[in-house]
């Protein structure tokens, strides 16, 4: 199948041709026809499989027929709700790319920045609104957003919105939209809570699931290093220096941990930066752009912040901290090996993370290469014993026991009397 077979408008086909798109990915092949037919959809596919295009392309195709070039006042016809600012920006760029030969206007809004420019654009009218939940509800409450004319609602990365505590906000947003809307729900995983949510507000949805979350791309070479926790920073620097790792995305479990890794690397002359929720939007975007341009060789990120990182030929991903959720491992290494390109995934496993690694192995069912030849392997407890324990002297055991009992008796007497 090619994009020519999907009965898309020539305006859309032209934009796709400009981007060199010829063959849709599996999620696009299955989802686009369903969306064009006006059906509700639940799509499940792992990171890097083309989910954004799977809903952006058919939405643009439908809206171009609806809005018409003569429309004087633009109303919000499509709403895309996503958990992070980076994802919102990425989705907005996709709508601009695929819709460059249409008259459809998109606006991306999120919190953490002034609402004034966003409100000014809303007053001019937009066709597609891409938002994070908090800013949407805030601007709606102020009367700047009207969803009465909505045609399509998209919930992107629904599993992450669940993890981040946005589900109540999502339910509020759904109540603000018309009952006869088309609803599209996309997620990398499909936990029970997401299925229940989908059943509560979708109408006879079609289900599409490709590339199960338990699978990792065959183009990604996976490696594991068993290293003492306190030696992880040393091993990271060792690999960067000796293997010449550049454009390396490092995952840290916490914001504080990400900052500490960057601090350690900078001390050794490595050009590294961190992105996480405590960074301002402008700082995060500046660092992300510098990383994409190879101006920064190492980017350290938390899982949430990394959701907006979309680099087609990212060569390396490194799990500095193993995730405690196995599916997150698949999400992380899915940042490399995209679009048929090769990639290398490196993981550090401390002794306290061994149980996490066993769970990951059960999920992915891949023989990951263990790298034993490195300077900071796990310390073997047995080898650290330098002398035999002293033999116990039983000659005065009775006397010693009697003495201890006597002392305890005295203590008890003091305690009670």
N, C-alpha and C positions, 0 to 999 in steps of 0.2 A: 504493500500500500504506500502511496505517496500523498502529499498534501493536496495534489491536484484531484485526488479521488474523493476528497471530503466535501465537495460542493461548497467551497468557500467563495466569497465575493472576490472579484478581481483586485480590489483595493487591498484586501488582506493578503491574497496570493503574491501580489507585487512586493509587499513588505517582507514576507517570508523568503521570497527569492533573493531580496537584497541581503538577507542574513545568511544565505546559503542553506536554508532549510529545504530539504527534499523529502526525507522519510520521517514520519512522526514516530515518537517513542511509543512503547506499548501502552502506557497510561493515556497518551494523546490519542492513539488509534481507537481506544475503547471509549474514552470519556467524551471526546468532541462530538461524535454523532448523537450521543444521548442528550447532551446539553442543547444541541441545535434543534432537537425534537421537542424541547421544552420540559423535559422530565427533571425531577429532583434526582440528585446523585450523591452517593457516598463513595469517595475515591480513596483507596489506601495504597500508597506506594512510598518507597523509601526516598530519602534525600537524594537529589541529583538525577531524578528520573524524568524531569520536565513537567512537574505538576502545575507550575505557574502558567506555562503556555497552554496546558490542557484546559484551563478555564478562561484565560484571558482571550485566546483566539476566538472561541465560539461566542463569548460575550460581546466582543467587538463586532463580530459578524451580525449578531442579532440586533445590537443597538444601532448599527449603521442603517439598518432597514427602518428602525422605529423613529429615530430622532429627526432624520431628514435635514437637508442643508438649509431649508428655509425656516427652521425653528428659531423663533426670536428669543424665547426664554428657555434656558437649559435647566432641566430638573434632574435630580439624582435618580438615575435609572438602575445603576448597579452599585452595590456596596460590598466592599471586600474588607473583612475584619481579620486582623492578624496580630499576634502577640507582641512583636517587637518593632522598634523604629527601623532597624536595619532591614527587616523583612518588608516592611511597608514601602521603604524607598526602593528596594529591589523590584517589588511588584509594580510600583508606579513606573519604573523605567521600562519594564516589559510592556506595559500598556502603551507607553509612548512609542516604543519600537514597532510593535505589531500594528498599531493604529496610526502610523505616520501619514498614511494616505487617506485617512478618514477625517471627518470634521468633529470627531468625538474628543471631548476635553476631559482629562482626568486630573484629580487633585489628591495629593498625599498629605495627610495630617497626622500628627502625633504629639504627645506631651513632651515636656522638658524644654520647650522653646516658646517664644511669644506667640500668642494666638492671633495677633493683629493681622499679619499677612495672610494667615489662613482664612480668617473671617472675610477679609477683602475679596479673596478669590471666591469664597462661597457666595457672596453677594452678587458676583458677576454671573454665577451659574456654572455648574459642572454636570457632566453626564455620569462619570465614574468616580466614586469616592473611596479611597483606600485609607483605612484608619486603624489606630490602636484603640482598644475598648474604652479606656478612661477618658481620652480626649473627645471621643465621639459623644459619650453621655454628657460630658461637661458642656460642649457646644450645643447639643440638643436642648439641654436644660435652659440655656441662655437664649434659645429661640433662633439660633443661626442655622440649624440643620432641620430640613423637612424631608421625611422619607415616605410621604403619602404616594408618590409616583413611582416607587421602587418596583423594578421588574425582577431583578436577580440579587439574591443575597449569597455571598460566599464566606464561609468560615474556613480560613486557611490555618494549617498547623493546629488543628483542634486539640490534639493530645497535649501540646505544649500549653495551650490556654487553660487546659484542665490542671496541669502541673503547677502553673503560675497563679492559680486561684482566680482566673477570669470567668469561670463558668457562670457565676451569678450575674456578672455584667453582660455576658452573652445572652442570657435569658431575658434580661431587661431590654437589650437591643432588639431581640426577636419580637417582643411585644410592640415595639415601635413601628414595625413593618407591616405592610398589607398582608392579609391572609392568603391572597391568591398569587403571591410571589413564587418565583422559582428559587429553590434553595440547594446550594452545592456545599458539601462538607468534605474537606480534604484533610487527610491525616497520615502521618508516617506509621503510626501504630493504631490499633483499634481496641483499646481496653473496654471493659464492660460499661464503664461510666459514659464513654463516648457513644456506644451503641444505644444506650438508654436515652441519651440526649437526642440522637438522630431520630429515634422512634417517636419521640415526643413532639417534634415540630416539622418533620418531613412528610410529604404526601406520596405514598407508594414509590419510594426511592429505588433507583437502580443501584446495584452494588458492583463496584469494579475494584479488583485487587490484583496488583501485579508486583512481581519481585518481592516476595515475602520479606518481612522485616528481619527474619532470621538469617537472610542471605547477605553476603558481602560480595562486592564486585570481583569478578575473576581477574580483572586487570590490576588489582591492588595486591602487592606483595606484603604480607603481614609478618612482623617480627616481634618477639617478646624478650625483654631483658629482666632477669630476676636480680634486683638490686636493693641494698639496704636503704631504707627511707631517708636516712641522713646523707646518703651519697648520691641522691638523684640529681641534684644540681651539678655536681662534679661530673657525673656521667653525661648529662646533657651537653655541657661545655666540651667534654672529650669528643663526643660524636660530631658536634658542630665543627670543631677544629680539625679533627682527623679525617672526617668523611666529607667535609666541605658542604654541609647541609645549608642550603639557601632557600628562601621563600618557604620557610618551615612554620606550620601552624601547630602551636602547642596548646593542649587542653589542660586547664587547671580546674580542680573541683570548686575552689572558692576565689572570691575577688582578692582577698588578702594574699592568698597563695600565688595568684597570678602576678601581683605587684612584686612579691619577694623573688620570684623567678627572674623577672625582668631586671630587678636591682642587681642580682647576682651575675647575670649575663653582662650587663653594662660594665660592671667592675672588671670584667675580663675582656673588655673591648668589643663586645658583640652588639651590633645595632638592633636592639629589641624594644618592643613597646607592648602594652597591654590594652585590651578593651574589655570592659565589663559595665555593669549597671551604675557604678559610681562615677563613671566618666561622663562628661557633658556630651550632648549630641554632636556638637561641632568637633569636639576632640576625637570622638569615635570615628566620625566620617573622615577626618583628616588622616588619622592613623590607617584606616582601612584603605584609603586611596593610595597612601604612600606604600603600603604593603603590596597592593596590586601592581604598582609601578616598579617594584623591586627596590624602592628606596629604603625599605626596612627589611632586614633579612629574616627576622624571627618575630612572629606575632603570637602573643600568649593571650588566650581567651577563655572565658567561662562558657558553658554550654549554651546558655540563653543568648549571650552576645554573639556567639559564632553562628547562630541561625541565619544571619544576614550575609554571611560570607559566601559569595558565589564566584569562584575563580575556576574557569574551565580546565586549566592545565596545572592546578596546584600539585607540586611534586611530592611534598612530604606532609604527613600528619603525625603528631607525637602525643601519646597519652601520658602526660607527666603524672597524673593521678588517674587510676583506673576508675571508671564509673561504677556505682553500686547497682545500677540498673543495666542489665545486659543489652537491651535494645539501644541504649545511648551509645554504646560502643559502635554499633552499626551506623548510627547517625554520624558519629564523629569521623570514622574512616571513609564514610561516603563523600567527604569533602574532597578526596583525591580519587584518581582513577575515573574521572567523569568523561562522558562523550567518547568513550573508547580509548582514552589516553591511559597510560600506565601511571602508577603511583606507588608509594611506599608508606606503609603504616607501621609506626614504632610504638611499642608500649612498655612502660616501666611498671614492674610489679614488686611492691614491697611485701614483707611477710604479713603485714596486717591486711593486705589486699588479696591474698591468695584465694580466699573464698569467692571474691568477685571474679577472679580470673576463671575459676572452675565453672561458675555460672555462665560466663561469656562463652566458654568452650562448648558447654551443653547447648547453647543457643545456635551458634554459628556453625558448629560441626565441621570445622576446617583445621587441618594440621598446621598450626602456626609455627614458624621456624624459631626455635629457641637459640639465642645468641649467648654462648657460654664464654667466648673469648673476649672478655672485657675486664677492666681493672677494678670493678666494684661489685663483684658477685655477692650473693647472700653469704653471710658469715655462718659457718657450720658450728652449731653449739657444741657438738662433741669435740671439735678440734680446739676449742678455746680452753678446755680443761688442761691446765699445766701441771697439776699434781694430783695424786690420789687423795681422796678424802681420808682424814685421820681415823684410825680404827678406834672403835668405842671401847673404853675401859670399864669393864663390868665389875671390877673388884670392890668398888665402894658404892655400887648402885643402891643397895639397900639403905646404907647410911645417908646417901644423898637424897633418896626419896623420902626418908623419914624427916630429914632436915627441911625439905621443901614443904612437906605436909605440915610440919610444925610452924613454918613461916606463914603458910596460908591460914592456919588456925588462928595465929596471932592477928593477922590482918582482919579475919572474919570477926574476931572478938572486938577489935577496935571499931569495925563497921557497925556492929549491932549494939555495942554497949558504950 
